[in-house]
Amino acid sequence: MTNQLIPERLKSARESLGISMAEAARRLNLSKIGYCRYEYGDRTPSPQTVEVIARVLGTSVAYLTGESEDMKPDFIMISKKEAPELFELIEALSTYNSATQKHLLAYAQKLNSKQKK
């Protein structure tokens, strides 16, 4: 894996969120010019920065680097400050034994499939 950012993928991920370049820069704690250099391909971010960009824009490093067509993220971060109930639920679930976790995951998948219908 090269972690070489593809500027068009960065733009696509940003646009899928419906945010401007300025907003993407703000979320990444970058200047607008700094962010634009990545999106225009004038500057190449470090592999660590590509990971941060993927996390902040809700996509995967594999998508941003052209290794996958799937824009979905590889993981989801849950903030205790922003979603305390969900954070507490996930924290509690992590204490259950693996059999209980599998049962709860199967139930969640069943709920998810019903919701999609």
Buried (B, 14 or more C-beta within 10 A) or exposed (E): EEBEBBBEBBBBBBEEBEBEBEBBBBBBEBEBEEBBBBBEEEBBBEBEBBBBBBBBBBBBBBBBBEBBEEBEBBEEEEEEEEEEEEBEEEEEEEEEEEEEEEEEEEEEEEEEEEEEE
